Amino acid sequence: MNTKTSAAALPFEIRATGAQPLGMSAQAFLRDYWHKRPLLVRGAFPGFQAPLMPEDLAGLACEEGTLARLVSHDRSTGAWDVRTGPFQEEDFPGLPDHDWTLLVQDVDKWDPDVAALLEHFRFLPSWRIDDVMVSFAATGGSVGAHVDHYDVFLLQGLGHRRWQIDASVALGRPAPDLGFHEDVAIKLLRHFQPTHDWVLGPGDMLYLPPLVPHHGVAEDPCLTFSIGTRAPSASELMGDWLDDVLLDADESVRYHDEDLAVPADPHEIDVAAMQRVVEALNAIRMNDPDRLGDWFGRFITTYRAAGEVMPCGAELPRQAVEELLAQGATLRRHPWSRMAWRRRRRGASLYCSGHAMPLPLADARRIAGAAAIDAAAWATLSAAGHEAVLALHQAGHYAIQHDDDSEGEDP
């Protein structure tokens, strides 16, 4: 089979069905599109009702601790203005009815109905999902032509947004110029030549791999939900990894040259010397896969964290927790807590917001996969699993939630 021909034949637009919300199986999407090729899925969320309204988003943008931006564009001068939140309620009534966009990050951490959208993306590893950013745009509102360095799903919630993209690479053409304007408040592309132009309505979803130039403009007042992924750069990975390696590096491991020969020129750093440098660097790398895995588990569950989880205060003894669970309470995970797990040579490790906990495999899997732990889930855990949950509760990663308590506060 000619790979180029088969790739070129893949559609850029498809319609979802009840059985296949992506318009194809998840396996086909990951094989043919993920990290490779843009895709517009019409009707990905049929009959979609936005889980929050523009006024809710504006209210959230006024809350302390939210990451919010207000981007405005003056078409007469071409100038862009960016303001960062939190905002005041009086900031919004005076805005014009065109050419501005409000963007709020991590809305899934604040709104459980928005967080529920992530259930539709379980075909991806949960630790690869970053957040749900929600944007409201007045008519003409935009953040300009730009690229992202991560995969993103753009779900239209209210109104209509025109999306233009440059899919040159997927079409087998030369890669576009990704240079930015140097005199603009946001990173806008100097050159943008779209290959596709679509208008999305509620329930339509556009998937974009990294570095695909795109430009969205509101056709009318609209809400867009952006499901973004975590994609740490090589420098971020290396920096954190080196910090971990150097924390307990063996000072006795050094550059050595017991095979030294008389040099032709004593001032030359020759090939043999550089080989010894490589050997010295290799000697400090993490050869233990469990240590390397634990480093990455801690790193990825803290990477671009939305906020800090604080200890809950007075410690509840195990018996008190079990009594509350027996009475119908649940242990609800903090929305900012991130969990993942990994198999070890023996057992598994549970990772929670930068902490690694060795556990039996079944416990690690159950705890990582449960947003809440009730009496039935508690009963499935081993003694080690119980201790892990109690420790996480004390650290603030779980709160006791009663049947009539939507906030999840400890007694």
C-alpha positions as a Markdown table, in Angstrom:
| # | Residue | x | y | z |
|---|---|---|---|---|
| 1 | Met | 0.0 | 0.0 | 0.0 |
| 2 | Asn | 1.2 | 3.5 | -0.8 |
| 3 | Thr | 1.3 | 5.3 | 2.6 |
| 4 | Lys | 1.2 | 8.7 | 1.1 |
| 5 | Thr | -1.7 | 7.9 | -1.1 |
| 6 | Ser | -3.7 | 6.3 | 1.7 |
| 7 | Ala | -3.0 | 9.3 | 4.0 |
| 8 | Ala | -4.0 | 11.8 | 1.4 |
| 9 | Ala | -7.3 | 10.0 | 1.0 |
| 10 | Leu | -8.2 | 10.4 | 4.6 |
| 11 | Pro | -11.0 | 13.0 | 5.1 |
| 12 | Phe | -10.5 | 16.2 | 7.0 |
| 13 | Glu | -14.3 | 16.4 | 7.8 |
| 14 | Ile | -16.5 | 13.6 | 9.0 |
| 15 | Arg | -19.9 | 13.2 | 10.6 |
| 16 | Ala | -20.3 | 11.4 | 13.9 |
| 17 | Thr | -22.8 | 8.6 | 14.5 |
| 18 | Gly | -24.4 | 7.4 | 17.7 |
| 19 | Ala | -22.0 | 4.5 | 17.9 |
| 20 | Gln | -18.9 | 6.5 | 16.8 |
| 21 | Pro | -18.8 | 10.0 | 18.3 |
| 22 | Leu | -15.5 | 10.5 | 16.5 |
| 23 | Gly | -17.0 | 9.4 | 13.2 |
| 24 | Met | -14.8 | 6.3 | 13.4 |
| 25 | Ser | -13.5 | 4.0 | 16.1 |
| 26 | Ala | -11.1 | 5.4 | 18.7 |
| 27 | Gln | -8.5 | 3.0 | 17.4 |
| 28 | Ala | -8.8 | 4.4 | 13.9 |
| 29 | Phe | -8.7 | 8.0 | 15.2 |
| 30 | Leu | -5.5 | 7.3 | 17.2 |
| 31 | Arg | -3.9 | 5.5 | 14.2 |
| 32 | Asp | -4.7 | 8.0 | 11.5 |
| 33 | Tyr | -5.3 | 11.4 | 13.1 |
| 34 | Trp | -3.9 | 11.7 | 16.6 |
| 35 | His | -0.8 | 13.9 | 16.6 |
| 36 | Lys | -0.8 | 13.7 | 12.8 |
| 37 | Arg | -3.8 | 15.2 | 11.0 |
| 38 | Pro | -6.6 | 17.7 | 11.8 |
| 39 | Leu | -10.2 | 16.5 | 11.8 |
| 40 | Leu | -13.6 | 18.2 | 11.9 |
| 41 | Val | -16.2 | 16.0 | 13.5 |
| 42 | Arg | -19.7 | 17.2 | 12.7 |
| 43 | Gly | -22.3 | 16.4 | 15.4 |
| 44 | Ala | -19.7 | 14.9 | 17.8 |
| 45 | Phe | -22.0 | 15.9 | 20.6 |
| 46 | Pro | -25.5 | 15.8 | 19.1 |
| 47 | Gly | -28.0 | 18.1 | 20.8 |
| 48 | Phe | -25.2 | 19.5 | 22.9 |
| 49 | Gln | -26.3 | 21.8 | 25.7 |
| 50 | Ala | -23.5 | 24.0 | 27.1 |
| 51 | Pro | -22.9 | 23.1 | 30.7 |
| 52 | Leu | -22.4 | 26.8 | 31.6 |
| 53 | Met | -23.5 | 30.1 | 30.2 |
| 54 | Pro | -21.5 | 33.2 | 29.3 |
| 55 | Glu | -22.5 | 35.0 | 32.5 |
| 56 | Asp | -21.3 | 31.9 | 34.5 |
| 57 | Leu | -17.9 | 32.2 | 32.8 |
| 58 | Ala | -17.7 | 35.9 | 33.5 |
| 59 | Gly | -18.5 | 35.2 | 37.2 |
| 60 | Leu | -15.8 | 32.6 | 37.3 |
| 61 | Ala | -13.3 | 35.0 | 35.7 |
| 62 | Cys | -13.9 | 37.3 | 38.8 |
| 63 | Glu | -12.9 | 34.6 | 41.3 |
| 64 | Glu | -9.5 | 34.8 | 43.0 |
| 65 | Gly | -7.3 | 32.0 | 41.8 |
| 66 | Thr | -8.7 | 31.6 | 38.3 |
| 67 | Leu | -6.5 | 32.0 | 35.2 |
| 68 | Ala | -8.5 | 34.3 | 33.0 |
| 69 | Arg | -7.6 | 36.6 | 30.0 |
| 70 | Leu | -9.5 | 39.2 | 28.1 |
| 71 | Val | -8.3 | 39.6 | 24.5 |
| 72 | Ser | -9.5 | 42.6 | 22.5 |
| 73 | His | -8.8 | 43.6 | 18.9 |
| 74 | Asp | -9.1 | 47.0 | 17.4 |
| 75 | Arg | -9.7 | 46.4 | 13.7 |
| 76 | Ser | -9.1 | 50.1 | 12.8 |
| 77 | Thr | -5.5 | 50.0 | 14.0 |
| 78 | Gly | -4.8 | 46.3 | 14.1 |
| 79 | Ala | -3.8 | 46.6 | 17.8 |
| 80 | Trp | -4.3 | 43.8 | 20.2 |
| 81 | Asp | -4.9 | 44.2 | 24.0 |
| 82 | Val | -4.5 | 41.4 | 26.6 |
| 83 | Arg | -5.7 | 41.8 | 30.2 |
| 84 | Thr | -5.3 | 39.2 | 32.8 |
| 85 | Gly | -7.8 | 38.4 | 35.6 |
| 86 | Pro | -9.2 | 38.1 | 38.1 |
| 87 | Phe | -11.6 | 40.7 | 36.9 |
| 88 | Gln | -14.3 | 42.8 | 38.5 |
| 89 | Glu | -18.0 | 42.4 | 37.7 |
| 90 | Glu | -18.1 | 46.0 | 36.5 |
| 91 | Asp | -15.4 | 45.2 | 33.9 |
| 92 | Phe | -17.9 | 43.5 | 31.6 |
| 93 | Pro | -21.0 | 45.7 | 31.1 |
| 94 | Gly | -18.9 | 48.4 | 29.5 |
| 95 | Leu | -17.4 | 46.1 | 26.8 |
| 96 | Pro | -18.5 | 46.5 | 23.2 |
| 97 | Asp | -20.7 | 44.0 | 21.4 |
| 98 | His | -17.8 | 42.9 | 19.1 |
| 99 | Asp | -14.2 | 42.0 | 18.8 |
| 100 | Trp | -13.3 | 40.6 | 22.3 |
| 101 | Thr | -12.8 | 37.2 | 23.8 |
| 102 | Leu | -12.8 | 36.0 | 27.5 |
| 103 | Leu | -10.8 | 32.9 | 28.1 |
| 104 | Val | -10.7 | 31.0 | 31.4 |
| 105 | Gln | -8.4 | 28.0 | 32.0 |
| 106 | Asp | -9.1 | 24.9 | 34.1 |
| 107 | Val | -12.9 | 25.4 | 34.2 |
| 108 | Asp | -13.2 | 21.7 | 34.8 |
| 109 | Lys | -11.6 | 22.2 | 38.2 |
| 110 | Trp | -14.3 | 24.6 | 39.2 |
| 111 | Asp | -17.4 | 23.2 | 37.6 |
| 112 | Pro | -18.3 | 19.5 | 37.8 |
| 113 | Asp | -20.6 | 19.7 | 34.8 |
| 114 | Val | -17.7 | 21.0 | 32.7 |
| 115 | Ala | -15.5 | 18.3 | 34.2 |
| 116 | Ala | -18.0 | 15.7 | 33.1 |
| 117 | Leu | -17.1 | 16.5 | 29.4 |
| 118 | Leu | -13.8 | 14.7 | 30.0 |
| 119 | Glu | -15.6 | 11.3 | 30.3 |
| 120 | His | -16.0 | 11.5 | 26.5 |
| 121 | Phe | -12.2 | 11.5 | 26.1 |
| 122 | Arg | -11.4 | 8.3 | 28.0 |
| 123 | Phe | -9.8 | 6.9 | 24.9 |
| 124 | Leu | -6.8 | 8.9 | 25.9 |
| 125 | Pro | -4.6 | 8.3 | 28.9 |
| 126 | Ser | -6.1 | 10.5 | 31.7 |
| 127 | Trp | -2.6 | 11.8 | 32.6 |
| 128 | Arg | -2.4 | 13.3 | 29.1 |
| 129 | Ile | -5.5 | 15.4 | 29.6 |
| 130 | Asp | -4.7 | 18.9 | 30.9 |
| 131 | Asp | -7.8 | 21.0 | 31.3 |
| 132 | Val | -11.0 | 22.3 | 29.8 |
| 133 | Met | -10.5 | 26.0 | 28.8 |
| 134 | Val | -13.7 | 27.8 | 28.0 |
| 135 | Ser | -13.9 | 31.0 | 25.9 |
| 136 | Phe | -16.7 | 33.4 | 25.3 |
| 137 | Ala | -16.3 | 35.6 | 22.2 |
| 138 | Ala | -18.5 | 38.5 | 21.2 |
| 139 | Thr | -19.2 | 38.7 | 17.5 |
| 140 | Gly | -15.9 | 39.1 | 15.7 |
| 141 | Gly | -14.0 | 38.0 | 18.8 |
| 142 | Ser | -10.7 | 36.1 | 18.1 |
| 143 | Val | -7.3 | 35.5 | 19.5 |
| 144 | Gly | -5.7 | 35.7 | 16.1 |
| 145 | Ala | -3.9 | 33.1 | 13.9 |
| 146 | His | -1.6 | 31.0 | 16.1 |
| 147 | Val | -0.3 | 27.5 | 16.8 |
| 148 | Asp | -0.4 | 25.4 | 20.0 |
| 149 | His | 2.3 | 22.9 | 21.0 |
| 150 | Tyr | -0.2 | 20.3 | 22.1 |
| 151 | Asp | -3.2 | 18.4 | 20.8 |
| 152 | Val | -6.5 | 20.1 | 21.4 |
| 153 | Phe | -10.2 | 19.4 | 20.8 |
| 154 | Leu | -12.3 | 22.5 | 20.1 |
| 155 | Leu | -15.9 | 21.8 | 21.0 |
| 156 | Gln | -18.5 | 24.4 | 20.0 |
| 157 | Gly | -20.9 | 25.0 | 22.8 |
| 158 | Leu | -23.1 | 28.1 | 21.9 |
| 159 | Gly | -23.3 | 30.1 | 18.8 |
| 160 | His | -21.1 | 29.7 | 15.8 |
| 161 | Arg | -17.4 | 30.1 | 15.2 |
| 162 | Arg | -15.5 | 30.2 | 11.9 |
| 163 | Trp | -12.3 | 28.2 | 12.0 |
| 164 | Gln | -9.6 | 28.4 | 9.4 |
| 165 | Ile | -6.7 | 26.1 | 9.5 |
| 166 | Asp | -3.5 | 25.5 | 7.5 |
| 167 | Ala | -3.2 | 21.7 | 7.0 |
| 168 | Ser | -0.3 | 22.0 | 4.6 |
| 169 | Val | 1.8 | 19.3 | 6.3 |
| 170 | Ala | -1.1 | 16.8 | 6.3 |
| 171 | Leu | -1.6 | 17.5 | 2.6 |
| 172 | Gly | 2.1 | 16.7 | 1.9 |
| 173 | Arg | 3.0 | 20.3 | 1.2 |
| 174 | Pro | 5.9 | 22.3 | 2.6 |
| 175 | Ala | 5.6 | 23.2 | 6.3 |
| 176 | Pro | 4.1 | 26.7 | 6.9 |
| 177 | Asp | 6.1 | 29.6 | 8.3 |
| 178 | Leu | 5.6 | 29.6 | 12.1 |
| 179 | Gly | 7.3 | 32.9 | 12.8 |
| 180 | Phe | 5.6 | 35.3 | 15.1 |
| 181 | His | 4.9 | 39.0 | 15.0 |
| 182 | Glu | 7.4 | 40.7 | 17.4 |
| 183 | Asp | 5.3 | 43.8 | 18.2 |
| 184 | Val | 2.1 | 42.2 | 19.3 |
| 185 | Ala | 0.9 | 41.4 | 22.9 |
| 186 | Ile | 0.1 | 37.8 | 22.0 |
| 187 | Lys | 2.0 | 35.2 | 19.8 |
| 188 | Leu | 0.4 | 35.7 | 16.4 |
| 189 | Leu | 1.7 | 34.2 | 13.2 |
| 190 | Arg | 3.3 | 36.6 | 10.7 |
| 191 | His | 1.9 | 34.6 | 7.8 |
| 192 | Phe | -1.3 | 32.5 | 7.7 |
| 193 | Gln | -2.6 | 30.9 | 4.6 |
| 194 | Pro | -5.6 | 28.6 | 5.4 |
| 195 | Thr | -6.2 | 25.5 | 3.5 |
| 196 | His | -9.6 | 24.8 | 5.1 |
| 197 | Asp | -12.5 | 27.1 | 6.2 |
| 198 | Trp | -15.4 | 25.9 | 8.3 |
| 199 | Val | -18.2 | 27.3 | 10.5 |
| 200 | Leu | -18.9 | 25.2 | 13.6 |
| 201 | Gly | -22.2 | 25.0 | 15.4 |
| 202 | Pro | -23.1 | 23.6 | 18.8 |
| 203 | Gly | -21.9 | 20.0 | 19.1 |
| 204 | Asp | -19.3 | 20.2 | 16.3 |
| 205 | Met | -15.8 | 19.5 | 17.3 |
| 206 | Leu | -12.4 | 20.3 | 15.6 |
| 207 | Tyr | -9.4 | 18.3 | 16.5 |
| 208 | Leu | -6.0 | 19.9 | 15.9 |
| 209 | Pro | -2.6 | 18.2 | 16.4 |
| 210 | Pro | 0.4 | 20.3 | 17.6 |
| 211 | Leu | 1.7 | 23.1 | 15.4 |
| 212 | Val | -1.3 | 23.3 | 13.0 |
| 213 | Pro | -1.9 | 27.0 | 12.3 |
| 214 | His | -5.5 | 28.0 | 13.1 |
| 215 | His | -7.6 | 31.1 | 13.4 |
| 216 | Gly | -11.1 | 31.2 | 15.0 |
| 217 | Val | -13.5 | 34.1 | 14.7 |
| 218 | Ala | -16.9 | 34.3 | 16.3 |
| 219 | Glu | -19.7 | 34.6 | 13.8 |
| 220 | Asp | -22.1 | 35.5 | 16.6 |
| 221 | Pro | -21.7 | 35.5 | 20.4 |
| 222 | Cys | -20.4 | 32.0 | 21.1 |
| 223 | Leu | -18.9 | 29.7 | 23.7 |
| 224 | Thr | -16.1 | 27.2 | 22.8 |
| 225 | Phe | -14.8 | 24.4 | 25.1 |
| 226 | Ser | -11.1 | 23.6 | 24.5 |
| 227 | Ile | -10.0 | 20.2 | 25.8 |
| 228 | Gly | -6.2 | 20.5 | 25.9 |
| 229 | Thr | -3.5 | 18.0 | 26.6 |
| 230 | Arg | -0.3 | 18.0 | 28.6 |
| 231 | Ala | 2.8 | 18.1 | 26.4 |
| 232 | Pro | 5.9 | 19.0 | 28.4 |
| 233 | Ser | 8.8 | 20.2 | 26.4 |
| 234 | Ala | 12.1 | 18.4 | 26.2 |
| 235 | Ser | 13.7 | 21.2 | 28.3 |
| 236 | Glu | 11.0 | 20.8 | 31.0 |
| 237 | Leu | 11.5 | 17.0 | 31.1 |
| 238 | Met | 15.3 | 17.3 | 31.2 |
| 239 | Gly | 15.3 | 20.0 | 33.8 |
| 240 | Asp | 13.1 | 18.1 | 36.2 |
| 241 | Trp | 14.8 | 14.8 | 35.5 |
| 242 | Leu | 18.2 | 16.3 | 36.2 |
| 243 | Asp | 17.0 | 17.9 | 39.4 |
| 244 | Asp | 15.9 | 14.4 | 40.5 |
| 245 | Val | 19.1 | 12.7 | 39.4 |
| 246 | Leu | 21.3 | 15.3 | 41.1 |
| 247 | Leu | 19.4 | 15.2 | 44.3 |
| 248 | Asp | 21.3 | 12.1 | 45.4 |
| 249 | Ala | 24.0 | 11.7 | 42.7 |
| 250 | Asp | 27.0 | 9.7 | 43.8 |
| 251 | Glu | 29.9 | 12.1 | 44.0 |
| 252 | Ser | 32.3 | 9.2 | 43.5 |
| 253 | Val | 31.1 | 8.8 | 40.0 |
| 254 | Arg | 33.4 | 11.1 | 38.0 |
| 255 | Tyr | 35.2 | 11.6 | 34.8 |
| 256 | His | 38.1 | 9.1 | 34.6 |
| 257 | Asp | 40.8 | 8.3 | 32.1 |
| 258 | Glu | 42.8 | 5.3 | 33.3 |
| 259 | Asp | 43.3 | 4.6 | 29.6 |
| 260 | Leu | 45.0 | 7.9 | 29.0 |
| 261 | Ala | 47.8 | 8.0 | 26.3 |
| 262 | Val | 50.3 | 10.7 | 25.7 |
| 263 | Pro | 48.4 | 13.3 | 23.7 |
| 264 | Ala | 49.7 | 14.6 | 20.3 |
| 265 | Asp | 48.8 | 18.1 | 21.5 |
| 266 | Pro | 48.2 | 18.6 | 25.3 |
| 267 | His | 45.8 | 21.5 | 24.6 |
| 268 | Glu | 43.4 | 19.4 | 22.5 |
| 269 | Ile | 40.2 | 17.9 | 23.7 |
| 270 | Asp | 40.3 | 14.8 | 21.6 |
| 271 | Val | 37.8 | 12.2 | 20.6 |
| 272 | Ala | 38.8 | 9.8 | 23.4 |
| 273 | Ala | 38.2 | 12.5 | 25.9 |
| 274 | Met | 34.8 | 13.2 | 24.6 |
| 275 | Gln | 34.0 | 9.5 | 24.8 |
| 276 | Arg | 34.9 | 9.5 | 28.4 |
| 277 | Val | 32.6 | 12.5 | 29.0 |
| 278 | Val | 29.7 | 10.6 | 27.5 |
| 279 | Glu | 30.5 | 7.6 | 29.7 |
| 280 | Ala | 30.6 | 9.9 | 32.8 |
| 281 | Leu | 27.2 | 11.3 | 31.9 |
| 282 | Asn | 25.7 | 7.9 | 31.2 |
| 283 | Ala | 26.9 | 6.7 | 34.6 |
| 284 | Ile | 24.5 | 9.0 | 36.4 |
| 285 | Arg | 21.4 | 8.3 | 34.3 |
| 286 | Met | 18.6 | 6.4 | 35.9 |
| 287 | Asn | 19.2 | 2.8 | 34.9 |
| 288 | Asp | 16.5 | 1.6 | 37.3 |
| 289 | Pro | 13.2 | 1.6 | 35.4 |
| 290 | Asp | 11.2 | 1.9 | 38.7 |
| 291 | Arg | 13.2 | 5.0 | 39.7 |
| 292 | Leu | 12.7 | 6.5 | 36.2 |
| 293 | Gly | 9.0 | 5.6 | 36.3 |
| 294 | Asp | 8.5 | 7.1 | 39.7 |
| 295 | Trp | 10.2 | 10.3 | 38.6 |
| 296 | Phe | 7.9 | 10.6 | 35.6 |
| 297 | Gly | 4.8 | 9.8 | 37.6 |
| 298 | Arg | 5.6 | 12.5 | 40.1 |
| 299 | Phe | 6.5 | 15.0 | 37.3 |
| 300 | Ile | 3.4 | 14.4 | 35.1 |
| 301 | Thr | 0.9 | 14.6 | 38.0 |
| 302 | Thr | 2.3 | 18.1 | 38.9 |
| 303 | Tyr | 3.0 | 19.4 | 35.5 |
| 304 | Arg | 1.0 | 22.6 | 34.8 |
| 305 | Ala | -1.0 | 22.1 | 38.0 |
| 306 | Ala | -4.0 | 24.4 | 38.3 |
| 307 | Gly | -3.6 | 25.0 | 42.1 |
| 308 | Glu | -2.1 | 23.7 | 45.3 |
| 309 | Val | -3.9 | 21.1 | 47.4 |
| 310 | Met | -3.7 | 21.9 | 51.1 |
| 311 | Pro | -4.0 | 19.6 | 54.1 |
| 312 | Cys | -7.5 | 19.3 | 55.5 |
| 313 | Gly | -6.7 | 20.1 | 59.1 |
| 314 | Ala | -7.7 | 17.8 | 62.0 |
| 315 | Glu | -6.9 | 14.2 | 61.3 |
| 316 | Leu | -9.8 | 11.8 | 61.3 |
| 317 | Pro | -8.9 | 8.3 | 62.6 |
| 318 | Arg | -9.5 | 5.3 | 60.4 |
| 319 | Gln | -12.5 | 4.2 | 62.5 |
| 320 | Ala | -14.2 | 7.6 | 62.1 |
| 321 | Val | -13.7 | 7.5 | 58.3 |
| 322 | Glu | -15.1 | 4.0 | 58.1 |
| 323 | Glu | -18.1 | 4.9 | 60.2 |
| 324 | Leu | -18.9 | 7.9 | 57.9 |
| 325 | Leu | -18.6 | 5.7 | 54.8 |
| 326 | Ala | -20.9 | 3.2 | 56.4 |
| 327 | Gln | -23.4 | 6.0 | 56.9 |
| 328 | Gly | -23.4 | 6.8 | 53.2 |
| 329 | Ala | -20.7 | 9.4 | 53.0 |
| 330 | Thr | -18.0 | 9.3 | 50.3 |
| 331 | Leu | -14.4 | 10.5 | 50.0 |
| 332 | Arg | -14.5 | 12.9 | 47.1 |
| 333 | Arg | -11.2 | 13.7 | 45.3 |
| 334 | His | -10.1 | 17.3 | 45.2 |
| 335 | Pro | -10.6 | 18.7 | 41.7 |
| 336 | Trp | -7.0 | 19.8 | 41.6 |
| 337 | Ser | -5.6 | 16.4 | 42.6 |
| 338 | Arg | -4.1 | 14.5 | 39.7 |
| 339 | Met | -3.6 | 10.7 | 39.8 |
| 340 | Ala | -2.0 | 8.0 | 37.7 |
| 341 | Trp | -0.5 | 4.6 | 38.3 |
| 342 | Arg | 2.3 | 2.5 | 36.9 |
| 343 | Arg | 3.2 | -1.2 | 37.1 |
| 344 | Arg | 6.5 | -1.9 | 38.9 |
| 345 | Arg | 8.6 | -5.0 | 38.8 |
| 346 | Arg | 6.7 | -5.9 | 41.9 |
| 347 | Gly | 3.3 | -4.4 | 42.5 |
| 348 | Ala | 2.6 | -0.9 | 41.4 |
| 349 | Ser | 3.0 | 2.8 | 42.2 |
| 350 | Leu | 0.2 | 5.3 | 42.7 |
| 351 | Tyr | 1.0 | 8.9 | 41.8 |
| 352 | Cys | -0.9 | 11.8 | 43.3 |
| 353 | Ser | 0.1 | 15.4 | 42.6 |
| 354 | Gly | 3.8 | 14.6 | 42.8 |
| 355 | His | 3.7 | 11.9 | 45.4 |
| 356 | Ala | 4.6 | 8.3 | 44.7 |
| 357 | Met | 3.0 | 5.5 | 46.8 |
| 358 | Pro | 3.9 | 1.8 | 46.4 |
| 359 | Leu | 0.8 | -0.3 | 46.4 |
| 360 | Pro | -0.7 | -3.6 | 45.2 |
| 361 | Leu | -1.6 | -3.3 | 41.6 |
| 362 | Ala | -5.3 | -3.6 | 42.2 |
| 363 | Asp | -5.3 | -0.9 | 44.8 |
| 364 | Ala | -3.3 | 1.5 | 42.6 |
| 365 | Arg | -5.7 | 1.0 | 39.7 |
| 366 | Arg | -8.8 | 1.4 | 41.7 |
| 367 | Ile | -7.7 | 4.5 | 43.6 |
| 368 | Ala | -6.4 | 6.3 | 40.5 |
| 369 | Gly | -9.6 | 5.5 | 38.5 |
| 370 | Ala | -12.1 | 6.6 | 41.2 |
| 371 | Ala | -13.1 | 10.2 | 41.5 |
| 372 | Ala | -14.9 | 9.2 | 44.8 |
| 373 | Ile | -14.6 | 6.3 | 47.2 |
| 374 | Asp | -17.7 | 5.0 | 48.9 |
| 375 | Ala | -18.1 | 2.1 | 51.3 |
| 376 | Ala | -18.3 | -0.4 | 48.5 |
| 377 | Ala | -15.1 | 0.9 | 46.9 |
| 378 | Trp | -13.4 | 1.1 | 50.3 |
| 379 | Ala | -14.2 | -2.6 | 51.0 |
| 380 | Thr | -12.3 | -3.7 | 47.8 |
| 381 | Leu | -9.0 | -2.1 | 49.0 |
| 382 | Ser | -6.3 | -3.9 | 50.9 |
| 383 | Ala | -4.9 | -2.6 | 54.2 |
| 384 | Ala | -2.2 | -0.8 | 52.2 |
| 385 | Gly | -4.9 | 0.8 | 50.0 |
| 386 | His | -6.7 | 2.0 | 53.1 |
| 387 | Glu | -3.6 | 3.6 | 54.5 |
| 388 | Ala | -2.9 | 5.3 | 51.2 |
| 389 | Val | -6.4 | 6.8 | 51.0 |
| 390 | Leu | -6.2 | 7.9 | 54.6 |
| 391 | Ala | -2.9 | 9.6 | 54.0 |
| 392 | Leu | -4.2 | 11.3 | 50.9 |
| 393 | His | -7.3 | 12.4 | 52.8 |
| 394 | Gln | -5.1 | 14.0 | 55.5 |
| 395 | Ala | -3.1 | 15.7 | 52.8 |
| 396 | Gly | -6.2 | 17.3 | 51.4 |
| 397 | His | -6.7 | 15.1 | 48.3 |
| 398 | Tyr | -10.0 | 13.8 | 49.5 |
| 399 | Ala | -12.9 | 15.4 | 51.4 |
| 400 | Ile | -15.7 | 13.7 | 53.2 |
| 401 | Gln | -19.0 | 14.4 | 51.3 |
| 402 | His | -22.4 | 13.5 | 52.7 |
| 403 | Asp | -25.5 | 12.8 | 50.7 |
| 404 | Asp | -26.8 | 16.3 | 51.3 |
| 405 | Asp | -23.4 | 18.0 | 51.1 |
| 406 | Ser | -22.5 | 19.1 | 47.6 |
| 407 | Glu | -19.3 | 21.0 | 48.7 |
| 408 | Gly | -17.6 | 18.0 | 50.2 |
| 409 | Glu | -16.4 | 19.4 | 53.6 |
| 410 | Asp | -15.0 | 17.4 | 56.4 |
| 411 | Pro | -17.0 | 17.4 | 59.7 |
